[in-house]
Amino acid sequence: MAIEVRPATPADLPYVQASLTAAFHGSLVAVHDELIDASALPAAVAWDGDEPAGLLTYRIVGTDWELVSIAADKPGSGAGTALLRWIRETAAAASATRLWLVTTNNNVTALRFYQRNGYDLVAVHRDAVTRARALKPAIPHELDGIPLRHEIELEVRFGEV
Ligand SMILES: CC(C)(COP(=O)(O)OP(=O)(O)OC[C@H]1O[C@@H](n2cnc3c(N)ncnc32)[C@H](O)[C@@H]1OP(=O)(O)O)[C@@H](O)C(=O)NCCC(=O)NCCS
């Protein structure tokens, strides 16, 4: 069955919190020197039939759309791709000029995933994860043998020729 993405409703809040806890050790996401309660943001849920399969949260500042979090319950199931397609189409339909996000230097799966889906590298924010750890001590120091230290910013720009 194809994955379907729909905006989250108040009834989805338990899933939103469970998904954020599973993927990010809680609903607080520490990025670019901010602690953001992702469970309070607009969100979209990927559905595999009647089962939720993934979550995306985002926020809008002017015409800039920020993808704050994305996670699939079972990586490789297509939920992530469906969620990225949804946010891109939704942002474009709302006349966004930029859709952007940060990932961390260890996350080579996400870096591959975003670039294969048309996101372009913008910047490396050195030691941003080290600073984020002061806001959220649960951020691990190392994953897959890679020290977590830096944020990598990627974007899609709309309306450029
Ligand atoms: C990154 C993530 C959201 C992608 O979602 P997904 O549902 O797994 O993505 P899809 O199933 O649509 O697959 C996308 C591609 O990644 C590949 N992939 C997914 N998980 C993988 C893994 N663990 N190892 C290797 N490849 C993987 C898929 O095979 C697919 O490859 P393709 O482009 O060659 O077809 C998901 O892996 C995830 O939840 N990761 C943990 C949370 C996270 O890191 N979020 C990003 C924070 S910035």
Ligand as a Chemical Component Dictionary entry (heavy atoms), coordinates in Angstrom:
data_LIG
# 
_chem_comp.id                   LIG 
_chem_comp.type                 NON-POLYMER 
_chem_comp.pdbx_formal_charge   0 
_chem_comp.three_letter_code    LIG 
# 
loop_
_chem_comp_atom.comp_id 
_chem_comp_atom.atom_id 
_chem_comp_atom.alt_atom_id 
_chem_comp_atom.type_symbol 
_chem_comp_atom.charge 
_chem_comp_atom.model_Cartn_x 
_chem_comp_atom.model_Cartn_y 
_chem_comp_atom.model_Cartn_z 
_chem_comp_atom.pdbx_ordinal 
LIG C1  C1  C 0 16.439 9.874  7.225  1  
LIG C2  C2  C 0 15.079 9.161  7.262  2  
LIG C3  C3  C 0 14.020 10.160 7.735  3  
LIG C4  C4  C 0 14.735 8.706  5.862  4  
LIG O1  O1  O 0 13.430 8.150  5.890  5  
LIG P1  P1  P 0 13.121 6.714  5.257  6  
LIG O2  O2  O 0 11.671 6.439  5.413  7  
LIG O3  O3  O 0 14.081 5.743  5.781  8  
LIG O4  O4  O 0 13.419 7.017  3.746  9  
LIG P2  P2  P 0 12.996 6.134  2.525  10 
LIG O5  O5  O 0 12.485 4.801  2.937  11 
LIG O6  O6  O 0 12.105 6.983  1.722  12 
LIG O7  O7  O 0 14.399 5.874  1.870  13 
LIG C5  C5  C 0 15.253 6.889  1.398  14 
LIG C6  C6  C 0 16.570 6.250  0.986  15 
LIG O8  O8  O 0 17.392 6.041  2.144  16 
LIG C7  C7  C 0 17.748 4.656  2.227  17 
LIG N1  N1  N 0 17.820 4.322  3.626  18 
LIG C8  C8  C 0 16.904 4.544  4.564  19 
LIG N2  N2  N 0 17.347 4.107  5.756  20 
LIG C9  C9  C 0 18.557 3.603  5.548  21 
LIG C10 C10 C 0 19.541 3.021  6.395  22 
LIG N3  N3  N 0 19.325 2.864  7.710  23 
LIG N4  N4  N 0 20.708 2.649  5.838  24 
LIG C11 C11 C 0 20.926 2.812  4.525  25 
LIG N5  N5  N 0 20.040 3.362  3.687  26 
LIG C12 C12 C 0 18.878 3.747  4.190  27 
LIG C13 C13 C 0 16.644 3.946  1.483  28 
LIG O9  O9  O 0 17.048 2.698  1.020  29 
LIG C14 C14 C 0 16.409 4.908  0.313  30 
LIG O10 O10 O 0 17.420 4.760  -0.637 31 
LIG P3  P3  P 0 17.223 5.183  -2.190 32 
LIG O11 O11 O 0 17.193 6.677  -2.209 33 
LIG O12 O12 O 0 18.388 4.595  -2.859 34 
LIG O13 O13 O 0 15.904 4.595  -2.630 35 
LIG C15 C15 C 0 15.109 7.899  8.179  36 
LIG O14 O14 O 0 16.197 7.107  7.828  37 
LIG C16 C16 C 0 15.132 8.196  9.667  38 
LIG O15 O15 O 0 14.099 8.301  10.310 39 
LIG N6  N6  N 0 16.333 8.327  10.254 40 
LIG C17 C17 C 0 16.444 8.552  11.705 41 
LIG C18 C18 C 0 16.061 9.978  12.092 42 
LIG C19 C19 C 0 16.914 10.979 11.363 43 
LIG O16 O16 O 0 18.119 10.834 11.255 44 
LIG N7  N7  N 0 16.257 12.056 10.864 45 
LIG C20 C20 C 0 16.950 13.106 10.175 46 
LIG C21 C21 C 0 17.455 14.064 11.179 47 
LIG S1  S1  S 0 18.191 15.452 10.344 48 
# 
loop_
_chem_comp_bond.comp_id 
_chem_comp_bond.atom_id_1 
_chem_comp_bond.atom_id_2 
_chem_comp_bond.value_order 
_chem_comp_bond.pdbx_ordinal 
LIG C1  C2  SING 1  
LIG C2  C3  SING 2  
LIG C2  C4  SING 3  
LIG C2  C15 SING 4  
LIG C4  O1  SING 5  
LIG O1  P1  SING 6  
LIG P1  O2  DOUB 7  
LIG P1  O3  SING 8  
LIG P1  O4  SING 9  
LIG O4  P2  SING 10 
LIG P2  O5  DOUB 11 
LIG P2  O6  SING 12 
LIG P2  O7  SING 13 
LIG O7  C5  SING 14 
LIG C5  C6  SING 15 
LIG C6  O8  SING 16 
LIG C6  C14 SING 17 
LIG O8  C7  SING 18 
LIG C7  N1  SING 19 
LIG C7  C13 SING 20 
LIG N1  C8  SING 21 
LIG N1  C12 SING 22 
LIG C8  N2  DOUB 23 
LIG N2  C9  SING 24 
LIG C9  C10 SING 25 
LIG C9  C12 DOUB 26 
LIG C10 N3  SING 27 
LIG C10 N4  DOUB 28 
LIG N4  C11 SING 29 
LIG C11 N5  DOUB 30 
LIG N5  C12 SING 31 
LIG C13 O9  SING 32 
LIG C13 C14 SING 33 
LIG C14 O10 SING 34 
LIG O10 P3  SING 35 
LIG P3  O11 DOUB 36 
LIG P3  O12 SING 37 
LIG P3  O13 SING 38 
LIG C15 O14 SING 39 
LIG C15 C16 SING 40 
LIG C16 O15 DOUB 41 
LIG C16 N6  SING 42 
LIG N6  C17 SING 43 
LIG C17 C18 SING 44 
LIG C18 C19 SING 45 
LIG C19 O16 DOUB 46 
LIG C19 N7  SING 47 
LIG N7  C20 SING 48 
LIG C20 C21 SING 49 
LIG C21 S1  SING 50 
# 
